[in-house]
Amino acid sequence: MIQPTETNEASSTTSVPASLVALTSNLIDYAGLFPPAKLDMPTTVSNYSKYLACNESWMLGRLIVPAARLDEFEEYASELLPKSAETEPWRISCLVAPAGVKQLDEHLSRIKVFNDIHADAEAGCALVDVLELRGETPENIETALDKIPDDLFAFFEQPIANDPRGLLAALAGSDAGAKVRTGGLTPDDVPDVNDLARFIAACATANIPFKATAGLHHPLCNLDKAVGTKMYGFLNVFTAACLMHEGKIDEQTLVDLLLDESITAFTYSDDELAWRDHRITTEQITNARNQFAVSFGSCSFDEPREDLRTLKLL
């Protein structure tokens, strides 16, 4: 199973309810290199270093870097990486070539070299321990799984407009997960709510962990005027996933939760989280996050935190 990043304890610096801490710890993988932010590498690594030291560092997950840009990452991050073997390395989720594409072999070789170099503290402590790649047929997924080393956890991005269970079956029993695109730059990039609910429910039934990418900058379902459609919120998606994993809701209720735009429907305490009449304990949230609803990629780490402050949740 994928290991979470190590961060500061939220309870030592904030009064955030424990259930919200459990829901949002290590939740946001920083994808500053990608649209719509599309920052350059120097800015991205500088931001990540700054976020690791901020009060809400406990919300921060991995840095997302394409395998093809690892050389550039090393150039600009070398002075920022921790230089002590006693310090937690920067953990990186690496985008690699799709399953079934020959270039995947080259990317896996490059990652091995990178990890070997940065196991030495003098080179700066960093570790690629997660891969993200497209996987659109069971055969390609199975072939890729045979190639990927055991010390790398892979998330296979899958289309969800059709029933995803055939593709998910290729992941069953493996040390790998699924990845779902929850938004983008155009309305067509935003999946239908029934398709997203079906995907989350199918992953829960098959006990396959998942991560999300794109579109989840804001806590709640909202109208994005720039994109021209409603976008999902990260509180909606991950609350729904945790409740589904723990058997607290059915698929139709999951749809309703994904579309809820009212913060008054959500309540947080140290002991539990509630959405309307559906409750889940902090311990159950922690279990669901560790085993199932892993993280989401965002090109902004500031927007999610600013919105939570506006909602008086931070």
Contacts in CASP RR format, 6 or more apart in sequence:
PFRMAT RR
TARGET T0000
AUTHOR 0000-0000-0000
METHOD contacts of the structure
MODEL  1
MIQPTETNEASSTTSVPASLVALTSNLIDYAGLFPPAKLDMPTTVSNYSK
YLACNESWMLGRLIVPAARLDEFEEYASELLPKSAETEPWRISCLVAPAG
VKQLDEHLSRIKVFNDIHADAEAGCALVDVLELRGETPENIETALDKIPD
DLFAFFEQPIANDPRGLLAALAGSDAGAKVRTGGLTPDDVPDVNDLARFI
AACATANIPFKATAGLHHPLCNLDKAVGTKMYGFLNVFTAACLMHEGKID
EQTLVDLLLDESITAFTYSDDELAWRDHRITTEQITNARNQFAVSFGSCS
FDEPREDLRTLKLL
1 153 0 8 1.000
1 175 0 8 1.000
1 209 0 8 1.000
1 290 0 8 1.000
1 291 0 8 1.000
2 129 0 8 1.000
2 130 0 8 1.000
2 153 0 8 1.000
2 209 0 8 1.000
2 294 0 8 1.000
3 129 0 8 1.000
4 25 0 8 1.000
4 26 0 8 1.000
4 61 0 8 1.000
4 290 0 8 1.000
5 26 0 8 1.000
5 60 0 8 1.000
5 61 0 8 1.000
5 62 0 8 1.000
5 88 0 8 1.000
5 91 0 8 1.000
6 88 0 8 1.000
7 25 0 8 1.000
7 26 0 8 1.000
7 52 0 8 1.000
7 57 0 8 1.000
7 58 0 8 1.000
7 59 0 8 1.000
7 60 0 8 1.000
7 61 0 8 1.000
8 55 0 8 1.000
8 57 0 8 1.000
8 58 0 8 1.000
9 58 0 8 1.000
10 16 0 8 1.000
10 21 0 8 1.000
10 25 0 8 1.000
10 56 0 8 1.000
10 58 0 8 1.000
10 59 0 8 1.000
11 18 0 8 1.000
11 21 0 8 1.000
13 55 0 8 1.000
14 55 0 8 1.000
14 56 0 8 1.000
14 314 0 8 1.000
16 313 0 8 1.000
16 314 0 8 1.000
17 268 0 8 1.000
17 269 0 8 1.000
17 270 0 8 1.000
18 269 0 8 1.000
18 270 0 8 1.000
18 271 0 8 1.000
18 282 0 8 1.000
19 268 0 8 1.000
19 269 0 8 1.000
19 270 0 8 1.000
19 271 0 8 1.000
19 272 0 8 1.000
19 273 0 8 1.000
19 280 0 8 1.000
19 281 0 8 1.000
19 282 0 8 1.000
19 285 0 8 1.000
20 268 0 8 1.000
20 273 0 8 1.000
20 313 0 8 1.000
21 58 0 8 1.000
22 273 0 8 1.000
22 282 0 8 1.000
22 285 0 8 1.000
22 286 0 8 1.000
22 289 0 8 1.000
23 235 0 8 1.000
23 238 0 8 1.000
23 239 0 8 1.000
23 242 0 8 1.000
23 273 0 8 1.000
23 285 0 8 1.000
23 289 0 8 1.000
24 59 0 8 1.000
24 238 0 8 1.000
24 308 0 8 1.000
25 58 0 8 1.000
25 59 0 8 1.000
25 289 0 8 1.000
26 58 0 8 1.000
26 59 0 8 1.000
26 60 0 8 1.000
26 61 0 8 1.000
26 295 0 8 1.000
27 59 0 8 1.000
27 61 0 8 1.000
27 234 0 8 1.000
27 238 0 8 1.000
27 289 0 8 1.000
27 295 0 8 1.000
27 296 0 8 1.000
28 59 0 8 1.000
28 60 0 8 1.000
28 61 0 8 1.000
28 234 0 8 1.000
28 295 0 8 1.000
28 296 0 8 1.000
28 297 0 8 1.000
28 298 0 8 1.000
28 301 0 8 1.000
28 304 0 8 1.000
29 61 0 8 1.000
29 62 0 8 1.000
29 63 0 8 1.000
29 64 0 8 1.000
29 93 0 8 1.000
29 211 0 8 1.000
29 295 0 8 1.000
29 296 0 8 1.000
29 297 0 8 1.000
29 298 0 8 1.000
30 44 0 8 1.000
30 47 0 8 1.000
30 48 0 8 1.000
30 51 0 8 1.000
30 60 0 8 1.000
30 61 0 8 1.000
30 62 0 8 1.000
30 63 0 8 1.000
30 64 0 8 1.000
30 297 0 8 1.000
30 298 0 8 1.000
30 299 0 8 1.000
30 301 0 8 1.000
31 37 0 8 1.000
31 64 0 8 1.000
31 213 0 8 1.000
31 297 0 8 1.000
31 298 0 8 1.000
31 299 0 8 1.000
32 38 0 8 1.000
32 39 0 8 1.000
32 44 0 8 1.000
32 47 0 8 1.000
32 64 0 8 1.000
32 299 0 8 1.000
32 300 0 8 1.000
33 39 0 8 1.000
33 41 0 8 1.000
33 44 0 8 1.000
33 64 0 8 1.000
33 65 0 8 1.000
33 66 0 8 1.000
33 69 0 8 1.000
33 299 0 8 1.000
34 64 0 8 1.000
34 299 0 8 1.000
35 184 0 8 1.000
35 185 0 8 1.000
35 299 0 8 1.000
36 185 0 8 1.000
36 226 0 8 1.000
36 299 0 8 1.000
37 299 0 8 1.000
37 300 0 8 1.000
38 299 0 8 1.000
39 47 0 8 1.000
39 299 0 8 1.000
41 69 0 8 1.000
41 72 0 8 1.000
41 73 0 8 1.000
41 75 0 8 1.000
41 76 0 8 1.000
42 76 0 8 1.000
44 63 0 8 1.000
45 63 0 8 1.000
45 73 0 8 1.000
45 76 0 8 1.000
45 77 0 8 1.000
45 80 0 8 1.000
46 80 0 8 1.000
47 301 0 8 1.000
48 60 0 8 1.000
48 63 0 8 1.000
48 90 0 8 1.000
49 77 0 8 1.000
49 80 0 8 1.000
51 57 0 8 1.000
51 60 0 8 1.000
51 301 0 8 1.000
52 60 0 8 1.000
52 90 0 8 1.000
56 305 0 8 1.000
56 314 0 8 1.000
59 301 0 8 1.000
59 304 0 8 1.000
59 305 0 8 1.000
60 301 0 8 1.000
61 91 0 8 1.000
61 295 0 8 1.000
62 91 0 8 1.000
62 92 0 8 1.000
62 93 0 8 1.000
62 130 0 8 1.000
62 295 0 8 1.000
63 90 0 8 1.000
63 91 0 8 1.000
63 92 0 8 1.000
63 93 0 8 1.000
64 92 0 8 1.000
64 93 0 8 1.000
64 94 0 8 1.000
64 95 0 8 1.000
64 132 0 8 1.000
64 297 0 8 1.000
65 73 0 8 1.000
65 92 0 8 1.000
65 93 0 8 1.000
65 94 0 8 1.000
65 95 0 8 1.000
66 94 0 8 1.000
66 95 0 8 1.000
66 96 0 8 1.000
67 94 0 8 1.000
67 95 0 8 1.000
67 96 0 8 1.000
67 97 0 8 1.000
67 107 0 8 1.000
67 110 0 8 1.000
67 111 0 8 1.000
68 107 0 8 1.000
70 94 0 8 1.000
70 110 0 8 1.000
70 111 0 8 1.000
70 114 0 8 1.000
70 128 0 8 1.000
73 92 0 8 1.000
74 114 0 8 1.000
77 90 0 8 1.000
77 126 0 8 1.000
78 123 0 8 1.000
78 124 0 8 1.000
81 89 0 8 1.000
81 90 0 8 1.000
81 118 0 8 1.000
81 123 0 8 1.000
81 124 0 8 1.000
81 125 0 8 1.000
81 126 0 8 1.000
82 88 0 8 1.000
82 89 0 8 1.000
82 90 0 8 1.000
82 121 0 8 1.000
82 124 0 8 1.000
82 125 0 8 1.000
83 121 0 8 1.000
83 122 0 8 1.000
83 124 0 8 1.000
83 125 0 8 1.000
84 121 0 8 1.000
84 125 0 8 1.000
85 121 0 8 1.000
85 125 0 8 1.000
87 121 0 8 1.000
87 125 0 8 1.000
88 125 0 8 1.000
89 118 0 8 1.000
89 124 0 8 1.000
89 125 0 8 1.000
89 126 0 8 1.000
89 127 0 8 1.000
90 125 0 8 1.000
90 126 0 8 1.000
90 127 0 8 1.000
91 126 0 8 1.000
91 127 0 8 1.000
91 129 0 8 1.000
91 130 0 8 1.000
92 126 0 8 1.000
92 127 0 8 1.000
92 128 0 8 1.000
92 129 0 8 1.000
92 130 0 8 1.000
93 128 0 8 1.000
93 129 0 8 1.000
93 130 0 8 1.000
93 131 0 8 1.000
93 132 0 8 1.000
93 155 0 8 1.000
94 107 0 8 1.000
94 111 0 8 1.000
94 128 0 8 1.000
94 130 0 8 1.000
94 131 0 8 1.000
94 132 0 8 1.000
95 131 0 8 1.000
95 132 0 8 1.000
95 133 0 8 1.000
96 104 0 8 1.000
96 107 0 8 1.000
96 108 0 8 1.000
96 111 0 8 1.000
96 131 0 8 1.000
96 132 0 8 1.000
96 133 0 8 1.000
97 103 0 8 1.000
97 104 0 8 1.000
97 106 0 8 1.000
97 107 0 8 1.000
97 133 0 8 1.000
98 104 0 8 1.000
98 133 0 8 1.000
98 134 0 8 1.000
98 135 0 8 1.000
98 136 0 8 1.000
98 140 0 8 1.000
99 133 0 8 1.000
99 134 0 8 1.000
99 135 0 8 1.000
99 136 0 8 1.000
99 137 0 8 1.000
99 140 0 8 1.000
99 141 0 8 1.000
99 143 0 8 1.000
99 144 0 8 1.000
99 156 0 8 1.000
100 135 0 8 1.000
100 140 0 8 1.000
100 143 0 8 1.000
100 144 0 8 1.000
104 133 0 8 1.000
104 144 0 8 1.000
104 147 0 8 1.000
105 147 0 8 1.000
108 147 0 8 1.000
108 148 0 8 1.000
108 149 0 8 1.000
108 152 0 8 1.000
111 128 0 8 1.000
111 131 0 8 1.000
111 152 0 8 1.000
112 149 0 8 1.000
114 126 0 8 1.000
114 128 0 8 1.000
115 127 0 8 1.000
115 128 0 8 1.000
117 123 0 8 1.000
118 124 0 8 1.000
118 125 0 8 1.000
118 126 0 8 1.000
118 127 0 8 1.000
119 127 0 8 1.000
128 152 0 8 1.000
129 151 0 8 1.000
129 152 0 8 1.000
129 153 0 8 1.000
130 152 0 8 1.000
130 153 0 8 1.000
130 154 0 8 1.000
130 155 0 8 1.000
131 148 0 8 1.000
131 152 0 8 1.000
131 153 0 8 1.000
131 154 0 8 1.000
131 155 0 8 1.000
132 154 0 8 1.000
132 155 0 8 1.000
132 157 0 8 1.000
132 179 0 8 1.000
132 211 0 8 1.000
132 213 0 8 1.000
133 144 0 8 1.000
133 154 0 8 1.000
133 155 0 8 1.000
133 156 0 8 1.000
133 157 0 8 1.000
134 156 0 8 1.000
134 157 0 8 1.000
134 158 0 8 1.000
135 141 0 8 1.000
135 144 0 8 1.000
135 156 0 8 1.000
135 157 0 8 1.000
135 158 0 8 1.000
135 167 0 8 1.000
136 158 0 8 1.000
136 159 0 8 1.000
136 167 0 8 1.000
137 167 0 8 1.000
138 166 0 8 1.000
138 167 0 8 1.000
138 169 0 8 1.000
138 170 0 8 1.000
141 156 0 8 1.000
141 167 0 8 1.000
141 170 0 8 1.000
141 171 0 8 1.000
142 170 0 8 1.000
144 154 0 8 1.000
144 156 0 8 1.000
145 154 0 8 1.000
145 170 0 8 1.000
145 174 0 8 1.000
145 176 0 8 1.000
148 154 0 8 1.000
148 176 0 8 1.000
150 175 0 8 1.000
153 175 0 8 1.000
153 176 0 8 1.000
153 177 0 8 1.000
154 176 0 8 1.000
154 177 0 8 1.000
155 176 0 8 1.000
155 177 0 8 1.000
155 178 0 8 1.000
155 179 0 8 1.000
155 210 0 8 1.000
155 211 0 8 1.000
155 294 0 8 1.000
156 167 0 8 1.000
156 171 0 8 1.000
156 176 0 8 1.000
156 177 0 8 1.000
156 178 0 8 1.000
156 179 0 8 1.000
157 178 0 8 1.000
157 179 0 8 1.000
157 180 0 8 1.000
157 181 0 8 1.000
157 213 0 8 1.000
158 164 0 8 1.000
158 167 0 8 1.000
158 168 0 8 1.000
158 178 0 8 1.000
158 179 0 8 1.000
158 180 0 8 1.000
158 199 0 8 1.000
160 180 0 8 1.000
160 191 0 8 1.000
160 195 0 8 1.000
160 196 0 8 1.000
160 198 0 8 1.000
160 199 0 8 1.000
161 191 0 8 1.000
161 192 0 8 1.000
161 195 0 8 1.000
163 198 0 8 1.000
163 202 0 8 1.000
164 178 0 8 1.000
164 198 0 8 1.000
164 199 0 8 1.000
164 202 0 8 1.000
165 202 0 8 1.000
165 206 0 8 1.000
167 178 0 8 1.000
168 178 0 8 1.000
168 202 0 8 1.000
168 203 0 8 1.000
168 206 0 8 1.000
168 208 0 8 1.000
169 206 0 8 1.000
171 177 0 8 1.000
171 178 0 8 1.000
171 206 0 8 1.000
171 208 0 8 1.000
172 206 0 8 1.000
172 207 0 8 1.000
172 208 0 8 1.000
177 208 0 8 1.000
177 209 0 8 1.000
177 210 0 8 1.000
177 211 0 8 1.000
178 199 0 8 1.000
178 203 0 8 1.000
178 208 0 8 1.000
178 209 0 8 1.000
178 210 0 8 1.000
178 211 0 8 1.000
179 210 0 8 1.000
179 211 0 8 1.000
179 212 0 8 1.000
179 213 0 8 1.000
180 191 0 8 1.000
180 196 0 8 1.000
180 199 0 8 1.000
180 200 0 8 1.000
180 210 0 8 1.000
180 211 0 8 1.000
180 212 0 8 1.000
180 213 0 8 1.000
181 189 0 8 1.000
181 191 0 8 1.000
181 212 0 8 1.000
181 213 0 8 1.000
181 214 0 8 1.000
182 190 0 8 1.000
182 191 0 8 1.000
182 196 0 8 1.000
182 212 0 8 1.000
182 213 0 8 1.000
182 214 0 8 1.000
182 215 0 8 1.000
182 216 0 8 1.000
182 231 0 8 1.000
182 232 0 8 1.000
182 237 0 8 1.000
182 296 0 8 1.000
183 189 0 8 1.000
183 190 0 8 1.000
183 191 0 8 1.000
183 214 0 8 1.000
183 215 0 8 1.000
183 216 0 8 1.000
183 227 0 8 1.000
183 231 0 8 1.000
183 232 0 8 1.000
184 190 0 8 1.000
184 214 0 8 1.000
184 215 0 8 1.000
184 227 0 8 1.000
185 227 0 8 1.000
186 227 0 8 1.000
187 227 0 8 1.000
187 228 0 8 1.000
187 229 0 8 1.000
189 214 0 8 1.000
189 227 0 8 1.000
190 215 0 8 1.000
190 227 0 8 1.000
190 229 0 8 1.000
190 230 0 8 1.000
190 231 0 8 1.000
190 232 0 8 1.000
191 199 0 8 1.000
193 255 0 8 1.000
193 258 0 8 1.000
193 259 0 8 1.000
194 255 0 8 1.000
196 232 0 8 1.000
196 237 0 8 1.000
196 258 0 8 1.000
197 240 0 8 1.000
197 251 0 8 1.000
197 252 0 8 1.000
197 254 0 8 1.000
197 255 0 8 1.000
197 258 0 8 1.000
198 251 0 8 1.000
199 210 0 8 1.000
200 210 0 8 1.000
200 237 0 8 1.000
200 240 0 8 1.000
200 241 0 8 1.000
200 244 0 8 1.000
200 254 0 8 1.000
201 244 0 8 1.000
201 251 0 8 1.000
201 254 0 8 1.000
203 209 0 8 1.000
203 210 0 8 1.000
203 292 0 8 1.000
204 241 0 8 1.000
204 244 0 8 1.000
204 245 0 8 1.000
204 247 0 8 1.000
204 292 0 8 1.000
207 291 0 8 1.000
207 292 0 8 1.000
209 291 0 8 1.000
209 292 0 8 1.000
209 293 0 8 1.000
209 294 0 8 1.000
210 241 0 8 1.000
210 292 0 8 1.000
210 293 0 8 1.000
210 294 0 8 1.000
211 294 0 8 1.000
211 295 0 8 1.000
211 296 0 8 1.000
211 297 0 8 1.000
212 237 0 8 1.000
212 295 0 8 1.000
212 296 0 8 1.000
212 297 0 8 1.000
213 296 0 8 1.000
213 297 0 8 1.000
214 297 0 8 1.000
215 224 0 8 1.000
215 231 0 8 1.000
215 232 0 8 1.000
215 233 0 8 1.000
215 298 0 8 1.000
216 231 0 8 1.000
216 232 0 8 1.000
216 233 0 8 1.000
216 234 0 8 1.000
216 237 0 8 1.000
216 296 0 8 1.000
216 297 0 8 1.000
216 298 0 8 1.000
216 304 0 8 1.000
217 231 0 8 1.000
217 298 0 8 1.000
217 299 0 8 1.000
217 300 0 8 1.000
217 303 0 8 1.000
217 304 0 8 1.000
217 307 0 8 1.000
218 231 0 8 1.000
218 233 0 8 1.000
218 234 0 8 1.000
218 303 0 8 1.000
218 304 0 8 1.000
218 307 0 8 1.000
219 233 0 8 1.000
219 234 0 8 1.000
219 235 0 8 1.000
219 236 0 8 1.000
219 263 0 8 1.000
219 304 0 8 1.000
219 307 0 8 1.000
219 308 0 8 1.000
219 311 0 8 1.000
219 313 0 8 1.000
220 233 0 8 1.000
220 235 0 8 1.000
220 236 0 8 1.000
220 260 0 8 1.000
220 261 0 8 1.000
220 262 0 8 1.000
220 263 0 8 1.000
221 230 0 8 1.000
221 231 0 8 1.000
221 232 0 8 1.000
221 233 0 8 1.000
221 236 0 8 1.000
221 258 0 8 1.000
221 259 0 8 1.000
221 260 0 8 1.000
221 261 0 8 1.000
222 230 0 8 1.000
222 231 0 8 1.000
222 233 0 8 1.000
222 261 0 8 1.000
223 229 0 8 1.000
223 230 0 8 1.000
223 231 0 8 1.000
224 230 0 8 1.000
224 231 0 8 1.000
230 259 0 8 1.000
232 258 0 8 1.000
234 296 0 8 1.000
234 304 0 8 1.000
235 266 0 8 1.000
236 257 0 8 1.000
236 258 0 8 1.000
236 259 0 8 1.000
236 260 0 8 1.000
237 258 0 8 1.000
237 293 0 8 1.000
237 296 0 8 1.000
238 289 0 8 1.000
238 293 0 8 1.000
238 296 0 8 1.000
239 257 0 8 1.000
239 266 0 8 1.000
239 273 0 8 1.000
239 275 0 8 1.000
240 249 0 8 1.000
240 254 0 8 1.000
240 257 0 8 1.000
240 258 0 8 1.000
241 288 0 8 1.000
241 292 0 8 1.000
241 293 0 8 1.000
242 273 0 8 1.000
242 280 0 8 1.000
242 284 0 8 1.000
242 285 0 8 1.000
242 288 0 8 1.000
242 289 0 8 1.000
242 292 0 8 1.000
242 293 0 8 1.000
243 249 0 8 1.000
243 254 0 8 1.000
243 257 0 8 1.000
243 275 0 8 1.000
243 278 0 8 1.000
243 280 0 8 1.000
244 251 0 8 1.000
244 254 0 8 1.000
245 287 0 8 1.000
245 288 0 8 1.000
245 291 0 8 1.000
245 292 0 8 1.000
245 293 0 8 1.000
246 280 0 8 1.000
246 284 0 8 1.000
246 287 0 8 1.000
246 288 0 8 1.000
248 278 0 8 1.000
248 279 0 8 1.000
248 280 0 8 1.000
249 257 0 8 1.000
249 278 0 8 1.000
253 278 0 8 1.000
257 275 0 8 1.000
257 278 0 8 1.000
260 275 0 8 1.000
263 311 0 8 1.000
265 275 0 8 1.000
265 276 0 8 1.000
266 273 0 8 1.000
266 274 0 8 1.000
266 275 0 8 1.000
267 273 0 8 1.000
267 274 0 8 1.000
268 313 0 8 1.000
270 282 0 8 1.000
271 281 0 8 1.000
271 282 0 8 1.000
272 279 0 8 1.000
272 280 0 8 1.000
272 281 0 8 1.000
272 282 0 8 1.000
273 279 0 8 1.000
273 280 0 8 1.000
273 282 0 8 1.000
273 285 0 8 1.000
274 280 0 8 1.000
280 288 0 8 1.000
298 304 0 8 1.000
305 314 0 8 1.000
308 314 0 8 1.000
END
